[in-house]
Amino acid sequence: MDLSLSLFGSCSETHNIVSLFANIEHKKRLPPEPQTGNVEYKLKLINPSKNRLEHLITQLNWRLHEGRGKAIYEIGVEDNGVLKGLSEEEMSNSLDTLEIMAMKLGAKTQIIKEYILDSGKKIAEVLITMSLREINL
């Protein structure tokens, strides 16, 4: 069975999501970002240059291949797992960029969960899905 990872909590069983944390409220950080697999941490995705956007799209494509059509993006999280969070505007802009990245690949995004830190900043967990027909495995 193909299992994707969800770091903040469970999602609909139709997505085959497995939670690494039952309860994020007492966590200050996640495990460091895995180098392989379908989970990607991004502190923020705001106004990338054309070259940077192309790199981000390539990276998303790789994560989708790793997850056989499913990827999980943790927005507002550093690569080392520290939960930094983003302002409302930064989160909105980052989610817009992630949507553009996904659309370029023919994929779709779905916010699984948003979490508000004690600082008032937000973290979002986003599921990106692509039809297996779109992936050249």
C-alpha angles and dihedrals in degrees: 000000000000111000126189122200126244116189103190104042148309126309134192111313089233087075094052091230120173118199120226091190125041092193124019095182093092096042125099094183145013125231111281114281111277113243091215131035133050102297120101128180119209124180090201141334104209125156098330118194117250091260092047091049091053090050091049091050091051090049092050090049090053092049090049090052090049090052095043091244100335130091133173119214119195106203118200093029126114120228090254090058099255111150103229101157130201137247117256091260094047091049092049092050092046092050090049090054092048089051090052090049092051094046091054087060096042090251132132131226129217126181106230098183141349120206126194116214123216087260089062092247120130136235121194131199111207129190115211116194133188129182112255086233088066093053120080100212 
